[in-house]
Amino acid sequence: MNQTRLTEFILLGFGNLHGFGIVVFILFLIIYIFTVIGNLMLIILVAVNTKLQSPMYYFLCHLSVSDLVISTDVVPNMLGAILFGEKKMTYIGCIIQLYVFSGTTFAECFLLSVMSYDRYLAICNPLRYSSIMDFKHQVFLSIWPWLLGLTLNLPGVLPISNFDFCHNNVIDHIFCDVYPLQKLSCSDTSVVELRVFLFSVPLFIFPCGFIIVTYVYIFRTIAKIPSTIGKQKTFSTCSSHLILVWIYYGTLTAKYMIPSVGHSLMGNKNVSLLHTLLTPFFNPIIYSFRNQDIKIAFRKFLAQIIVIYKNLA
């Protein structure tokens, strides 16, 4: 049967919010604005403050960039769907959104493993840390997560772009994700589902396993420190990273590896919201509140802004 290829999708977002659409829109818009401000501020602080120009903060900047990309890829269209009840997206725009989201998600998994490797070197090999983690090595370790993330997701995204949708173009979700598109398609998606699983699971599990191994060595090293204050000070340098890992992999596990949540319409939407809006919002807050260097750098930066403003006034 001849079929007309779809040129656009209709994104429903959260559907009928029973009169609370404006309230939800304003709340999510505020969170998104503060997400952008918080992550940009973190990047600026690391760039202008010499005390923050260390490998740990360099990798943190890349994490902030990935958070900005994921949020900006998903949230504006989601806000449009909430405000107007639906949001039209071109077919190409939907596939690009899926590609950017999945590629950046994979890249962030690798970035978190790179950050754990950095903490492993700093705590377990402090005497060799500076010589090993030079700027050239930092650049290499920050580039390969992006290259891997944006290339290894292609075997899952490209077949989805060739799906047939049989004139049904309504996506009851907050963005163009893998499962809603598979559910919407009238093509045989079993091969693609298997391919996505075979590529996605290792990309989640291997970085997570690497993080677990590095922290086993980190905790063993911390346990050997004789003073309690020394243990607390050393652990504080990696506690924020552990919190981010727990939140990030928790949401990914709930969304893609627990069928009762990932394949439930409302459950998938809620976990997607946590992953694309709330996690990028909380990441800079977690690092800011738990890191004395960032607090000091922020106060100095704010003082400089105030001085410049007074001079201009």
C-alpha positions in Angstrom: 0.0 0.0 0.0 1.3 3.4 -0.9 2.0 5.5 2.2 2.6 9.3 2.5 5.8 9.9 4.6 5.1 12.1 7.6 6.5 15.5 7.6 5.7 16.5 11.2 4.8 15.2 14.6 2.5 16.6 17.2 4.0 16.5 20.7 1.4 16.4 23.5 3.7 16.9 26.5 1.8 16.3 29.7 -1.6 16.5 28.0 -4.5 17.9 29.9 -3.3 19.6 33.1 -6.8 20.4 34.3 -6.4 24.2 34.3 -2.9 24.1 35.8 -1.1 24.5 32.5 0.0 28.1 33.0 1.2 27.4 36.6 3.2 24.3 35.4 4.5 26.3 32.4 5.8 29.2 34.6 7.3 26.7 37.2 9.2 24.7 34.5 10.2 27.9 32.7 11.7 29.3 35.9 13.6 26.0 36.6 14.9 26.0 33.0 16.1 29.6 33.2 17.9 28.9 36.5 19.4 25.7 35.0 20.9 27.8 32.1 22.1 30.5 34.5 23.5 28.0 37.0 25.5 26.0 34.5 26.7 29.0 32.6 27.8 30.6 35.8 29.8 27.5 36.7 31.5 27.5 33.3 32.3 31.2 33.7 33.7 30.9 37.2 36.0 28.1 36.1 37.2 30.1 33.1 37.9 33.4 35.0 39.2 32.1 38.4 42.7 30.7 38.4 42.1 28.6 41.6 39.3 26.7 39.8 41.4 25.9 36.7 42.2 22.3 37.7 41.2 19.0 36.0 38.3 18.4 38.3 36.6 21.7 37.4 37.6 21.4 33.8 35.6 18.1 33.5 32.8 19.7 35.6 32.6 22.4 32.8 32.0 19.7 30.2 29.3 18.2 32.5 27.6 21.6 32.6 27.8 21.8 28.8 26.1 18.4 28.5 23.4 19.5 31.0 22.8 22.6 29.0 22.6 20.7 25.7 20.1 18.1 27.1 17.9 20.7 28.7 17.9 23.1 25.7 17.3 20.1 23.3 14.1 19.0 25.2 12.7 21.7 27.4 11.7 24.6 25.0 9.5 22.2 22.9 8.1 20.7 26.1 7.2 24.2 27.3 5.5 24.9 24.0 3.4 21.7 24.4 2.4 22.7 27.9 1.4 26.3 27.0 -0.5 25.5 23.8 -1.7 22.0 24.6 0.5 20.5 21.8 3.7 21.4 19.9 4.3 20.6 16.2 7.7 19.3 15.3 9.1 18.6 11.9 10.0 15.0 11.2 13.7 15.9 10.8 13.5 18.1 13.9 12.2 15.1 15.9 15.0 12.8 14.7 17.6 15.5 15.4 16.2 15.9 18.9 16.4 12.2 19.6 20.0 12.1 18.2 21.2 15.0 20.3 19.5 13.7 23.4 20.8 10.2 23.2 24.3 11.2 22.1 24.6 13.7 24.9 23.2 11.2 27.4 25.9 8.7 26.4 28.6 11.4 26.5 27.6 12.3 30.0 27.9 8.7 31.1 31.5 8.7 29.8 32.2 12.1 31.4 31.1 10.9 34.8 33.5 7.9 34.4 36.3 10.3 33.4 35.6 12.4 36.5 35.8 9.3 38.7 39.2 8.4 37.0 40.4 12.0 37.9 39.3 11.5 41.5 41.0 8.1 41.6 44.3 9.6 40.4 44.1 12.6 42.8 43.4 10.4 45.8 45.2 7.1 45.1 48.2 8.5 43.2 48.7 12.1 44.5 52.4 12.3 43.8 52.0 11.4 40.1 48.7 13.3 39.6 50.1 16.5 38.2 52.4 14.8 35.7 49.7 12.3 34.5 46.8 14.8 34.4 48.4 17.5 32.3 46.4 19.8 30.0 47.0 17.6 27.0 45.6 14.6 28.8 42.7 16.6 30.1 41.7 17.6 26.5 42.0 14.0 25.3 39.8 12.7 28.2 37.2 15.4 27.6 37.0 14.9 23.8 36.5 11.1 23.6 33.3 11.0 25.6 31.7 13.4 23.1 33.0 11.5 20.1 31.9 8.1 21.5 28.5 9.5 22.6 27.7 11.2 19.3 28.8 8.2 17.1 27.8 5.1 19.1 24.1 6.3 19.2 23.9 6.3 15.4 23.1 2.5 15.1 20.0 3.1 17.2 18.9 6.4 15.8 19.3 5.8 12.0 16.9 2.8 11.8 14.3 4.8 13.8 14.5 7.5 11.1 13.3 4.9 8.5 10.3 3.8 10.5 6.8 4.0 8.9 4.2 5.7 11.0 1.0 5.1 9.0 -0.4 8.6 9.3 -0.3 8.5 13.1 1.9 11.4 14.1 0.8 12.2 17.7 3.5 11.6 20.3 2.1 11.4 23.8 5.4 12.3 25.5 7.5 15.4 26.4 10.0 14.8 23.6 10.9 12.5 20.7 12.3 9.6 22.7 13.0 6.0 21.5 10.1 4.2 23.2 7.3 6.6 22.2 8.5 6.5 18.5 8.7 2.7 18.5 5.2 2.5 20.0 3.9 4.9 17.4 5.4 3.2 14.4 3.6 0.5 12.4 6.9 -1.0 11.2 8.4 -4.1 12.7 10.5 -2.6 15.5 11.7 -5.8 17.1 15.1 -5.8 15.3 15.6 -2.1 16.2 14.6 -2.6 19.8 17.2 -5.4 20.1 19.9 -3.3 18.4 19.1 -0.3 20.7 19.3 -2.6 23.7 22.6 -4.2 22.6 24.2 -0.8 22.1 22.6 1.1 25.0 23.1 -1.3 27.9 26.9 -1.6 27.5 27.1 2.2 27.2 25.4 2.5 30.5 26.9 -0.5 32.3 30.5 -0.2 31.4 31.0 3.4 32.5 29.0 2.6 35.7 31.1 -0.5 36.4 34.3 1.6 35.8 33.0 4.2 38.4 32.3 1.5 40.9 35.8 0.0 40.5 37.5 3.3 40.9 35.6 4.2 44.0 36.4 0.8 45.6 40.1 1.8 45.3 39.3 5.4 46.5 37.4 4.1 49.6 40.3 1.7 50.4 42.8 4.6 50.2 40.6 6.9 52.3 40.2 4.1 54.9 44.0 4.0 55.3 44.2 7.8 56.2 44.9 7.9 59.9 43.1 11.1 60.9 39.3 11.6 60.8 39.7 15.1 59.5 41.9 13.9 56.7 39.3 11.2 55.8 36.5 13.8 55.7 38.5 16.3 53.7 39.5 13.7 51.1 36.0 12.2 50.8 34.5 15.7 50.4 36.4 16.1 47.1 34.4 13.2 45.6 31.1 13.3 47.5 29.5 15.7 45.0 30.5 13.4 42.1 29.0 10.4 43.9 25.7 12.2 44.3 25.6 13.1 40.6 26.4 9.5 39.6 23.6 8.2 41.9 21.0 10.6 40.6 22.0 10.2 36.9 22.3 6.4 36.7 19.2 6.1 39.0 17.0 8.0 36.4 18.5 6.1 33.4 18.0 2.8 35.1 14.4 3.6 36.0 13.7 4.9 32.5 15.3 2.3 30.3 15.9 -0.9 32.4 12.8 -1.1 34.6 9.8 -2.0 32.3 7.1 -1.1 34.8 8.5 2.5 34.8 10.1 2.9 31.4 7.2 1.4 29.5 4.5 3.2 31.6 3.3 6.4 29.9 3.2 8.6 33.0 6.2 6.9 34.6 8.3 7.5 31.5 7.2 11.1 31.3 8.0 11.8 35.0 11.5 10.1 34.8 12.2 12.0 31.5 11.3 15.2 33.2 13.7 14.4 36.1 16.5 13.6 33.6 16.0 16.5 31.2 15.0 19.3 33.6 15.5 18.7 37.2 18.9 16.8 37.1 20.6 19.6 35.1 19.1 22.1 37.5 20.4 20.4 40.6 23.9 19.5 39.3 25.4 23.0 39.7 23.6 23.5 43.0 25.1 20.2 44.4 28.6 21.3 43.4 28.1 24.9 44.6 26.7 24.1 48.0 29.3 21.3 48.7 32.4 23.0 47.4 34.1 25.8 49.3 36.3 26.9 46.3 33.2 27.5 44.1 31.5 29.5 46.9 34.6 31.7 47.3 34.9 32.2 43.5 31.3 33.1 43.2 31.5 35.7 46.0 34.6 37.3 44.3 32.9 37.3 40.9 29.8 38.9 42.4 31.9 41.5 44.1 33.6 42.3 40.9 30.3 42.7 39.0 29.1 45.0 41.8 32.2 47.2 41.5 31.9 47.4 37.7 28.2 48.3 38.0 29.0 51.1 40.5 31.8 52.5 38.3 29.4 52.5 35.3 26.7 54.1 37.3 
